[in-house]
Amino acid sequence: MTTSRPTRRAFLAAACAAPVVASMRAAGSVGASGKKGTPAGRPVRLGGPIFLKADDPVELAREHRRLGYSAAYCPAAKPDDSARCRAIRDAFAAENVVIAEVGA
């Protein structure tokens, strides 16, 4: 009976992949079944910059959705302007877009 030995390339690929898979499992990115997803099985929300020159929160939220984003940078607002903050929150919630980053 002849046993085949793995090639050097196959061995190195497996050796390099093992720590990555282990860290993903520890972080909950890959379960024991090997299926991808977040720990709770929710999809990852992605966002990015938009180039719409508007100040209206409703228009900004719609533009994020039009581009396929479900996460967004927070539009400019002052912390003490509660009406603007509320308008941003409501507009983005209506479009199911999460405010993921806030400038400081």
TARA-V223970 format. One record per residue. N is the residue number from 1. PHI is phi in whole degrees, -180 to 180 (none if undefined). NEAR is the number of other ideal C-beta (glycine too) atoms within 10 Angstrom. Layout:
BEGIN
N_PHI_NEAR / N_PHI_NEAR
END
This chain:
BEGIN
1_none_2 / 2_-105_4 / 3_-103_4 / 4_-89_5 / 5_-93_8 / 6_-69_10 / 7_-73_9 / 8_-60_8 / 9_-63_8 / 10_-65_10 / 11_-64_11 / 12_-65_11 / 13_-63_12 / 14_-68_10 / 15_-67_9 / 16_-78_9 / 17_-76_10 / 18_-58_10 / 19_-65_9 / 20_-66_10 / 21_-63_12 / 22_-63_11 / 23_-70_11 / 24_-68_14 / 25_-66_13 / 26_-65_9 / 27_-83_10 / 28_90_11 / 29_-74_14 / 30_-130_17 / 31_-81_13 / 32_-62_6 / 33_-79_5 / 34_88_9 / 35_-77_8 / 36_-83_9 / 37_148_13 / 38_-81_12 / 39_-53_9 / 40_-92_6 / 41_81_8 / 42_-87_8 / 43_-71_8 / 44_-80_10 / 45_-86_14 / 46_-118_10 / 47_-144_18 / 48_-173_11 / 49_-71_8 / 50_-120_16 / 51_-119_6 / 52_-80_13 / 53_-89_6 / 54_-144_12 / 55_-115_10 / 56_-76_12 / 57_-59_22 / 58_-65_15 / 59_-64_14 / 60_-65_21 / 61_-64_23 / 62_-65_18 / 63_-65_17 / 64_-61_23 / 65_-65_15 / 66_-59_11 / 67_-82_14 / 68_88_9 / 69_-87_21 / 70_-122_16 / 71_-139_16 / 72_-152_25 / 73_-73_17 / 74_-74_16 / 75_-63_22 / 76_-60_10 / 77_-161_18 / 78_-91_8 / 79_-58_8 / 80_-86_7 / 81_-93_12 / 82_-66_10 / 83_-66_8 / 84_-67_16 / 85_-61_16 / 86_-65_12 / 87_-64_16 / 88_-64_21 / 89_-58_14 / 90_-68_12 / 91_-65_18 / 92_-73_23 / 93_-65_12 / 94_-63_13 / 95_-95_19 / 96_59_11 / 97_-116_21 / 98_-91_14 / 99_-76_16 / 100_-101_14 / 101_-137_10 / 102_-126_10 / 103_-69_8 / 104_-124_3
END
